[in-house]
Amino acid sequence: MKISDDFRYELTRYKAQGGKKSRKEQVNRVYLFLEYCAKQYNIKAPDQIGRKQVYCWLSESKTDSQRRDRYYAVVLLWKMLGRGKPTFVSYKSD
């Protein structure tokens, strides 16, 4: 997947603020999600990601805490892409 240098820079800046371990893990989850989308759906750029990819990635979570962590990674990705908060998904089990 092609990720712009500006996007990588923003993620690096985000990782450098606040709780280092938590933010590092969150940024790593964003990269894992981007990698998942590239492999599973042949997506070439982060702005091509939509509801289907998010839903499938979250539904593959084995535990509620993993689903929550993945959800917050998607929230961060949406924020970095300028989309706001993803209102169409939730990390809570139905």
N, CA, C and O atoms as a Tinker XYZ file with bonds, in Angstrom:
   376  protein
     1  N      0.842000   -1.172000    0.000000    73     2
     2  CA     0.000000    0.000000    0.000000    64     1     3
     3  C      0.887000    1.235000    0.000000    63     2     4     5
     4  O      1.882000    1.305000    0.722000    81     3
     5  N      0.516000    2.189000   -0.807000    73     3     6
     6  CA     1.282000    3.430000   -0.901000    64     5     7
     7  C      0.818000    4.385000    0.197000    63     6     8     9
     8  O     -0.338000    4.805000    0.236000    81     7
     9  N      1.747000    4.711000    1.080000    73     7    10
    10  CA     1.464000    5.640000    2.169000    64     9    11
    11  C      2.358000    6.849000    1.980000    63    10    12    13
    12  O      3.573000    6.713000    1.840000    81    11
    13  N      1.758000    8.034000    1.974000    73    11    14
    14  CA     2.533000    9.247000    1.734000    64    13    15
    15  C      3.475000    9.540000    2.903000    63    14    16    17
    16  O      3.249000    9.112000    4.035000    81    15
    17  N      4.514000   10.267000    2.597000    73    15    18
    18  CA     5.478000   10.653000    3.632000    64    17    19
    19  C      4.812000   11.547000    4.679000    63    18    20    21
    20  O      5.135000   11.463000    5.863000    81    19
    21  N      3.889000   12.397000    4.246000    73    19    22
    22  CA     3.177000   13.267000    5.186000    64    21    23
    23  C      2.364000   12.447000    6.178000    63    22    24    25
    24  O      2.318000   12.759000    7.369000    81    23
    25  N      1.726000   11.401000    5.677000    73    23    26
    26  CA     0.921000   10.530000    6.533000    64    25    27
    27  C      1.815000    9.813000    7.552000    63    26    28    29
    28  O      1.488000    9.749000    8.737000    81    27
    29  N      2.924000    9.284000    7.087000    73    27    30
    30  CA     3.878000    8.624000    8.000000    64    29    31
    31  C      4.401000    9.610000    9.042000    63    30    32    33
    32  O      4.555000    9.268000   10.214000    81    31
    33  N      4.671000   10.839000    8.598000    73    31    34
    34  CA     5.163000   11.874000    9.508000    64    33    35
    35  C      4.122000   12.173000   10.595000    63    34    36    37
    36  O      4.470000   12.297000   11.769000    81    35
    37  N      2.847000   12.287000   10.203000    73    35    38
    38  CA     1.790000   12.557000   11.181000    64    37    39
    39  C      1.664000   11.429000   12.195000    63    38    40    41
    40  O      1.472000   11.678000   13.385000    81    39
    41  N      1.772000   10.190000   11.727000    73    39    42
    42  CA     1.720000    9.050000   12.654000    64    41    43
    43  C      2.927000    9.062000   13.595000    63    42    44    45
    44  O      2.792000    8.759000   14.780000    81    43
    45  N      4.087000    9.406000   13.080000    73    43    46
    46  CA     5.288000    9.480000   13.905000    64    45    47
    47  C      5.151000   10.579000   14.951000    63    46    48    49
    48  O      5.533000   10.391000   16.106000    81    47
    49  N      4.607000   11.726000   14.551000    73    47    50
    50  CA     4.383000   12.824000   15.502000    64    49    51
    51  C      3.397000   12.407000   16.581000    63    50    52    53
    52  O      3.597000   12.703000   17.759000    81    51
    53  N      2.333000   11.719000   16.179000    73    51    54
    54  CA     1.340000   11.257000   17.142000    64    53    55
    55  C      1.971000   10.300000   18.146000    63    54    56    57
    56  O      1.707000   10.376000   19.346000    81    55
    57  N      2.800000    9.406000   17.641000    73    55    58
    58  CA     3.452000    8.405000   18.495000    64    57    59
    59  C      4.385000    9.059000   19.513000    63    58    60    61
    60  O      4.579000    8.521000   20.603000    81    59
    61  N      4.960000   10.204000   19.175000    73    59    62
    62  CA     5.928000   10.871000   20.046000    64    61    63
    63  C      5.264000   11.613000   21.204000    63    62    64    65
    64  O      5.956000   12.040000   22.129000    81    63
    65  N      3.955000   11.775000   21.176000    73    63    66
    66  CA     3.252000   12.504000   22.226000    64    65    67
    67  C      2.624000   11.526000   23.212000    63    66    68    69
    68  O      2.465000   10.345000   22.903000    81    67
    69  N      2.272000   12.009000   24.382000    73    67    70
    70  CA     1.519000   11.200000   25.343000    64    69    71
    71  C      2.240000    9.960000   25.828000    63    70    72    73
    72  O      3.470000    9.901000   25.836000    81    71
    73  N      1.451000    8.957000   26.237000    73    71    74
    74  CA     1.994000    7.690000   26.732000    64    73    75
    75  C      2.691000    6.936000   25.607000    63    74    76    77
    76  O      2.040000    6.470000   24.672000    81    75
    77  N      3.967000    6.818000   25.695000    73    75    78
    78  CA     4.774000    6.277000   24.594000    64    77    79
    79  C      4.395000    4.848000   24.214000    63    78    80    81
    80  O      4.219000    4.556000   23.031000    81    79
    81  N      4.266000    3.956000   25.188000    73    79    82
    82  CA     3.990000    2.554000   24.884000    64    81    83
    83  C      2.615000    2.400000   24.229000    63    82    84    85
    84  O      2.471000    1.703000   23.225000    81    83
    85  N      1.622000    3.051000   24.803000    73    83    86
    86  CA     0.265000    2.952000   24.286000    64    85    87
    87  C      0.166000    3.506000   22.871000    63    86    88    89
    88  O     -0.432000    2.875000   21.998000    81    87
    89  N      0.738000    4.662000   22.641000    73    87    90
    90  CA     0.669000    5.271000   21.312000    64    89    91
    91  C      1.463000    4.475000   20.286000    63    90    92    93
    92  O      1.058000    4.366000   19.128000    81    91
    93  N      2.583000    3.924000   20.708000    73    91    94
    94  CA     3.365000    3.094000   19.789000    64    93    95
    95  C      2.553000    1.882000   19.347000    63    94    96    97
    96  O      2.538000    1.535000   18.166000    81    95
    97  N      1.879000    1.243000   20.294000    73    95    98
    98  CA     1.042000    0.083000   19.970000    64    97    99
    99  C     -0.125000    0.481000   19.068000    63    98   100   101
   100  O     -0.487000   -0.256000   18.151000    81    99
   101  N     -0.708000    1.647000   19.332000    73    99   102
   102  CA    -1.832000    2.112000   18.523000    64   101   103
   103  C     -1.396000    2.399000   17.083000    63   102   104   105
   104  O     -2.094000    2.028000   16.140000    81   103
   105  N     -0.266000    3.045000   16.914000    73   103   106
   106  CA     0.252000    3.321000   15.571000    64   105   107
   107  C      0.608000    2.012000   14.874000    63   106   108   109
   108  O      0.369000    1.867000   13.675000    81   107
   109  N      1.173000    1.060000   15.609000    73   107   110
   110  CA     1.471000   -0.250000   15.020000    64   109   111
   111  C      0.193000   -0.945000   14.536000    63   110   112   113
   112  O      0.200000   -1.605000   13.497000    81   111
   113  N     -0.902000   -0.794000   15.291000    73   111   114
   114  CA    -2.172000   -1.380000   14.865000    64   113   115
   115  C     -2.697000   -0.706000   13.595000    63   114   116   117
   116  O     -3.308000   -1.362000   12.751000    81   115
   117  N     -2.464000    0.586000   13.461000    73   115   118
   118  CA    -2.866000    1.278000   12.227000    64   117   119
   119  C     -2.128000    0.669000   11.046000    63   118   120   121
   120  O     -2.733000    0.378000   10.014000    81   119
   121  N     -0.809000    0.472000   11.196000    73   119   122
   122  CA    -0.030000   -0.134000   10.117000    64   121   123
   123  C     -0.490000   -1.578000    9.835000    63   122   124   125
   124  O     -0.523000   -2.005000    8.681000    81   123
   125  N     -0.842000   -2.317000   10.888000    73   123   126
   126  CA    -1.359000   -3.678000   10.691000    64   125   127
   127  C     -2.673000   -3.659000    9.909000    63   126   128   129
   128  O     -2.902000   -4.497000    9.037000    81   127
   129  N     -3.527000   -2.694000   10.234000    73   127   130
   130  CA    -4.794000   -2.573000    9.528000    64   129   131
   131  C     -4.573000   -2.211000    8.055000    63   130   132   133
   132  O     -5.234000   -2.758000    7.173000    81   131
   133  N     -3.659000   -1.306000    7.799000    73   131   134
   134  CA    -3.358000   -0.938000    6.415000    64   133   135
   135  C     -2.803000   -2.134000    5.644000    63   134   136   137
   136  O     -3.137000   -2.347000    4.478000    81   135
   137  N     -1.964000   -2.898000    6.304000    73   135   138
   138  CA    -1.405000   -4.109000    5.696000    64   137   139
   139  C     -2.512000   -5.138000    5.415000    63   138   140   141
   140  O     -2.530000   -5.767000    4.357000    81   139
   141  N     -3.420000   -5.297000    6.363000    73   139   142
   142  CA    -4.556000   -6.208000    6.203000    64   141   143
   143  C     -5.391000   -5.808000    4.987000    63   142   144   145
   144  O     -5.757000   -6.655000    4.173000    81   143
   145  N     -5.687000   -4.521000    4.870000    73   143   146
   146  CA    -6.499000   -4.037000    3.750000    64   145   147
   147  C     -5.791000   -4.248000    2.416000    63   146   148   149
   148  O     -6.427000   -4.580000    1.415000    81   147
   149  N     -4.490000   -4.056000    2.404000    73   147   150
   150  CA    -3.731000   -4.242000    1.168000    64   149   151
   151  C     -3.745000   -5.704000    0.736000    63   150   152   153
   152  O     -3.893000   -6.003000   -0.449000    81   151
   153  N     -3.591000   -6.616000    1.695000    73   151   154
   154  CA    -3.542000   -8.039000    1.363000    64   153   155
   155  C     -4.918000   -8.617000    1.051000    63   154   156   157
   156  O     -5.081000   -9.328000    0.060000    81   155
   157  N     -5.903000   -8.316000    1.885000    73   155   158
   158  CA    -7.227000   -8.920000    1.752000    64   157   159
   159  C     -8.064000   -8.305000    0.631000    63   158   160   161
   160  O     -8.824000   -9.006000   -0.037000    81   159
   161  N     -7.925000   -7.004000    0.428000    73   159   162
   162  CA    -8.818000   -6.304000   -0.492000    64   161   163
   163  C     -8.083000   -5.588000   -1.628000    63   162   164   165
   164  O     -8.701000   -4.893000   -2.434000    81   163
   165  N     -6.781000   -5.761000   -1.685000    73   163   166
   166  CA    -5.965000   -5.156000   -2.746000    64   165   167
   167  C     -6.138000   -3.637000   -2.805000    63   166   168   169
   168  O     -6.209000   -3.051000   -3.885000    81   167
   169  N     -6.204000   -3.023000   -1.650000    73   167   170
   170  CA    -6.354000   -1.573000   -1.566000    64   169   171
   171  C     -4.979000   -0.939000   -1.711000    63   170   172   173
   172  O     -4.006000   -1.389000   -1.105000    81   171
   173  N     -4.911000    0.100000   -2.512000    73   171   174
   174  CA    -3.632000    0.731000   -2.845000    64   173   175
   175  C     -3.307000    1.955000   -2.004000    63   174   176   177
   176  O     -2.139000    2.323000   -1.888000    81   175
   177  N     -4.318000    2.597000   -1.410000    73   175   178
   178  CA    -4.096000    3.819000   -0.630000    64   177   179
   179  C     -5.067000    3.849000    0.553000    63   178   180   181
   180  O     -6.171000    3.313000    0.454000    81   179
   181  N     -4.671000    4.469000    1.669000    73   179   182
   182  CA    -5.529000    4.491000    2.857000    64   181   183
   183  C     -6.898000    5.133000    2.627000    63   182   184   185
   184  O     -7.874000    4.748000    3.271000    81   183
   185  N     -6.980000    6.098000    1.724000    73   183   186
   186  CA    -8.270000    6.755000    1.515000    64   185   187
   187  C     -9.277000    5.884000    0.763000    63   186   188   189
   188  O    -10.421000    6.298000    0.579000    81   187
   189  N     -8.882000    4.699000    0.327000    73   187   190
   190  CA    -9.794000    3.761000   -0.326000    64   189   191
   191  C    -10.470000    2.822000    0.668000    63   190   192   193
   192  O    -11.339000    2.038000    0.286000    81   191
   193  N    -10.083000    2.893000    1.924000    73   191   194
   194  CA   -10.636000    2.008000    2.952000    64   193   195
   195  C    -12.038000    2.473000    3.320000    63   194   196   197
   196  O    -12.290000    3.668000    3.472000    81   195
   197  N    -12.938000    1.518000    3.460000    73   195   198
   198  CA   -14.324000    1.844000    3.796000    64   197   199
   199  C    -14.884000    0.975000    4.893000    63   198   200   201
   200  O    -14.148000    0.296000    5.608000    81   199
   201  N    -16.185000    1.003000    5.016000    73   199   202
   202  CA   -16.893000    0.276000    6.076000    64   201   203
   203  C    -16.632000   -1.221000    6.051000    63   202   204   205
   204  O    -16.406000   -1.838000    7.092000    81   203
   205  N    -16.664000   -1.786000    4.884000    73   203   206
   206  CA   -16.506000   -3.238000    4.775000    64   205   207
   207  C    -15.187000   -3.700000    5.379000    63   206   208   209
   208  O    -15.158000   -4.664000    6.144000    81   207
   209  N    -14.105000   -3.025000    5.044000    73   207   210
   210  CA   -12.791000   -3.413000    5.546000    64   209   211
   211  C    -12.717000   -3.248000    7.064000    63   210   212   213
   212  O    -12.160000   -4.096000    7.761000    81   211
   213  N    -13.277000   -2.157000    7.567000    73   211   214
   214  CA   -13.256000   -1.917000    9.015000    64   213   215
   215  C    -14.067000   -2.986000    9.725000    63   214   216   217
   216  O    -13.605000   -3.577000   10.701000    81   215
   217  N    -15.265000   -3.232000    9.241000    73   215   218
   218  CA   -16.133000   -4.223000    9.871000    64   217   219
   219  C    -15.475000   -5.602000    9.894000    63   218   220   221
   220  O    -15.480000   -6.280000   10.922000    81   219
   221  N    -14.913000   -6.012000    8.766000    73   219   222
   222  CA   -14.281000   -7.340000    8.697000    64   221   223
   223  C    -13.089000   -7.439000    9.639000    63   222   224   225
   224  O    -12.900000   -8.461000   10.300000    81   223
   225  N    -12.286000   -6.384000    9.704000    73   223   226
   226  CA   -11.115000   -6.397000   10.582000    64   225   227
   227  C    -11.530000   -6.472000   12.049000    63   226   228   229
   228  O    -10.929000   -7.204000   12.836000    81   227
   229  N    -12.555000   -5.716000   12.406000    73   227   230
   230  CA   -13.021000   -5.745000   13.791000    64   229   231
   231  C    -13.677000   -7.079000   14.130000    63   230   232   233
   232  O    -13.529000   -7.575000   15.246000    81   231
   233  N    -14.395000   -7.657000   13.186000    73   231   234
   234  CA   -15.088000   -8.913000   13.469000    64   233   235
   235  C    -14.126000  -10.094000   13.603000    63   234   236   237
   236  O    -14.502000  -11.127000   14.158000    81   235
   237  N    -12.913000   -9.965000   13.113000    73   235   238
   238  CA   -11.914000  -11.020000   13.277000    64   237   239
   239  C    -11.259000  -11.009000   14.650000    63   238   240   241
   240  O    -10.460000  -11.892000   14.961000    81   239
   241  N    -11.586000  -10.028000   15.468000    73   239   242
   242  CA   -11.014000   -9.929000   16.809000    64   241   243
   243  C    -11.487000  -11.096000   17.665000    63   242   244   245
   244  O    -12.657000  -11.476000   17.618000    81   243
   245  N    -10.589000  -11.652000   18.431000    73   243   246
   246  CA   -10.913000  -12.801000   19.266000    64   245   247
   247  C    -11.482000  -12.400000   20.624000    63   246   248   249
   248  O    -12.266000  -13.147000   21.210000    81   247
   249  N    -11.097000  -11.238000   21.125000    73   247   250
   250  CA   -11.570000  -10.787000   22.433000    64   249   251
   251  C    -12.110000   -9.364000   22.332000    63   250   252   253
   252  O    -11.850000   -8.649000   21.365000    81   251
   253  N    -12.865000   -8.973000   23.353000    73   251   254
   254  CA   -13.397000   -7.610000   23.380000    64   253   255
   255  C    -12.283000   -6.575000   23.485000    63   254   256   257
   256  O    -12.371000   -5.502000   22.887000    81   255
   257  N    -11.240000   -6.893000   24.240000    73   255   258
   258  CA   -10.147000   -5.926000   24.377000    64   257   259
   259  C     -9.395000   -5.759000   23.054000    63   258   260   261
   260  O     -8.944000   -4.660000   22.731000    81   259
   261  N     -9.260000   -6.834000   22.300000    73   259   262
   262  CA    -8.613000   -6.726000   20.991000    64   261   263
   263  C     -9.496000   -5.907000   20.038000    63   262   264   265
   264  O     -8.991000   -5.091000   19.267000    81   263
   265  N    -10.796000   -6.127000   20.095000    73   263   266
   266  CA   -11.727000   -5.362000   19.263000    64   265   267
   267  C    -11.651000   -3.879000   19.616000    63   266   268   269
   268  O    -11.637000   -3.024000   18.730000    81   267
   269  N    -11.601000   -3.577000   20.918000    73   267   270
   270  CA   -11.498000   -2.188000   21.367000    64   269   271
   271  C    -10.214000   -1.544000   20.859000    63   270   272   273
   272  O    -10.237000   -0.422000   20.354000    81   271
   273  N     -9.095000   -2.252000   20.993000    73   271   274
   274  CA    -7.812000   -1.716000   20.535000    64   273   275
   275  C     -7.812000   -1.475000   19.033000    63   274   276   277
   276  O     -7.281000   -0.470000   18.560000    81   275
   277  N     -8.400000   -2.386000   18.294000    73   275   278
   278  CA    -8.484000   -2.226000   16.837000    64   277   279
   279  C     -9.391000   -1.048000   16.482000    63   278   280   281
   280  O     -9.103000   -0.285000   15.560000    81   279
   281  N    -10.486000   -0.912000   17.222000    73   279   282
   282  CA   -11.403000    0.197000   16.970000    64   281   283
   283  C    -10.679000    1.532000   17.159000    63   282   284   285
   284  O    -10.821000    2.431000   16.331000    81   283
   285  N     -9.920000    1.666000   18.219000    73   283   286
   286  CA    -9.208000    2.922000   18.459000    64   285   287
   287  C     -8.137000    3.175000   17.402000    63   286   288   289
   288  O     -7.828000    4.327000   17.099000    81   287
   289  N     -7.575000    2.123000   16.845000    73   287   290
   290  CA    -6.633000    2.296000   15.734000    64   289   291
   291  C     -7.361000    2.852000   14.509000    63   290   292   293
   292  O     -6.832000    3.711000   13.805000    81   291
   293  N     -8.576000    2.358000   14.259000    73   291   294
   294  CA    -9.375000    2.873000   13.138000    64   293   295
   295  C     -9.768000    4.328000   13.392000    63   294   296   297
   296  O     -9.753000    5.145000   12.471000    81   295
   297  N    -10.116000    4.651000   14.629000    73   295   298
   298  CA   -10.437000    6.039000   14.977000    64   297   299
   299  C     -9.245000    6.942000   14.675000    63   298   300   301
   300  O     -9.411000    8.023000   14.110000    81   299
   301  N     -8.054000    6.505000   15.046000    73   299   302
   302  CA    -6.846000    7.282000   14.763000    64   301   303
   303  C     -6.639000    7.425000   13.265000    63   302   304   305
   304  O     -6.327000    8.514000   12.785000    81   303
   305  N     -6.807000    6.347000   12.527000    73   303   306
   306  CA    -6.647000    6.398000   11.073000    64   305   307
   307  C     -7.636000    7.376000   10.455000    63   306   308   309
   308  O     -7.263000    8.189000    9.608000    81   307
   309  N     -8.896000    7.301000   10.875000    73   307   310
   310  CA    -9.907000    8.217000   10.331000    64   309   311
   311  C     -9.535000    9.661000   10.649000    63   310   312   313
   312  O     -9.696000   10.550000    9.813000    81   311
   313  N     -9.038000    9.888000   11.857000    73   311   314
   314  CA    -8.632000   11.242000   12.252000    64   313   315
   315  C     -7.493000   11.730000   11.360000    63   314   316   317
   316  O     -7.510000   12.872000   10.900000    81   315
   317  N     -6.516000   10.880000   11.116000    73   315   318
   318  CA    -5.374000   11.249000   10.278000    64   317   319
   319  C     -5.794000   11.498000    8.826000    63   318   320   321
   320  O     -5.184000   12.309000    8.129000    81   319
   321  N     -6.830000   10.803000    8.380000    73   319   322
   322  CA    -7.322000   10.973000    7.007000    64   321   323
   323  C     -8.298000   12.150000    6.893000    63   322   324   325
   324  O     -8.739000   12.490000    5.795000    81   323
   325  N     -8.630000   12.767000    8.028000    73   323   326
   326  CA    -9.543000   13.903000    8.016000    64   325   327
   327  C    -11.001000   13.522000    7.873000    63   326   328   329
   328  O    -11.810000   14.328000    7.413000    81   327
   329  N    -11.347000   12.309000    8.259000    73   327   330
   330  CA   -12.728000   11.829000    8.134000    64   329   331
   331  C    -13.529000   11.972000    9.420000    63   330   332   333
   332  O    -14.730000   11.704000    9.421000    81   331
   333  N    -12.905000   12.381000   10.501000    73   331   334
   334  CA   -13.601000   12.455000   11.780000    64   333   335
   335  C    -13.652000   11.095000   12.442000    63   334   336   337
   336  O    -12.796000   10.244000   12.200000    81   335
   337  N    -14.660000   10.892000   13.280000    73   335   338
   338  CA   -14.788000    9.627000   14.007000    64   337   339
   339  C    -15.670000    8.656000   13.212000    63   338   340   341
   340  O    -16.723000    9.057000   12.717000    81   339
   341  N    -15.263000    7.391000   13.082000    73   339   342
   342  CA   -16.094000    6.434000   12.357000    64   341   343
   343  C    -17.341000    6.090000   13.165000    63   342   344   345
   344  O    -17.257000    5.380000   14.167000    81   343
   345  N    -18.474000    6.581000   12.742000    73   343   346
   346  CA   -19.708000    6.402000   13.502000    64   345   347
   347  C    -20.438000    5.120000   13.131000    63   346   348   349
   348  O    -21.421000    4.759000   13.778000    81   347
   349  N    -19.971000    4.430000   12.101000    73   347   350
   350  CA   -20.694000    3.266000   11.616000    64   349   351
   351  C    -20.279000    1.962000   12.273000    63   350   352   353
   352  O    -20.867000    0.920000   11.983000    81   351
   353  N    -19.293000    1.989000   13.141000    73   351   354
   354  CA   -18.858000    0.774000   13.820000    64   353   355
   355  C    -18.671000    1.055000   15.300000    63   354   356   357
   356  O    -18.570000    2.206000   15.724000    81   355
   357  N    -18.630000    0.014000   16.055000    73   355   358
   358  CA   -18.376000    0.117000   17.494000    64   357   359
   359  C    -17.525000   -1.068000   17.891000    63   358   360   361
   360  O    -17.571000   -2.117000   17.248000    81   359
   361  N    -16.756000   -0.906000   18.939000    73   359   362
   362  CA   -15.930000   -2.021000   19.378000    64   361   363
   363  C    -16.693000   -2.961000   20.279000    63   362   364   365
   364  O    -16.196000   -4.045000   20.583000    81   363
   365  N    -17.883000   -2.590000   20.718000    73   363   366
   366  CA   -18.651000   -3.427000   21.633000    64   365   367
   367  C    -19.310000   -4.579000   20.893000    63   366   368   369
   368  O    -19.742000   -4.435000   19.749000    81   367
   369  N    -19.380000   -5.706000   21.552000    73   367   370
   370  CA   -20.027000   -6.886000   20.979000    64   369   371
   371  C    -21.533000   -6.661000   20.933000    63   370   372   373
   372  O    -22.104000   -6.008000   21.806000    81   371
   373  N    -22.160000   -7.205000   19.913000    73   371   374
   374  CA   -23.627000   -7.072000   19.799000    64   373   375
   375  C    -24.324000   -8.209000   20.491000    63   374   376
   376  O    -25.554000   -8.266000   20.500000    81   375
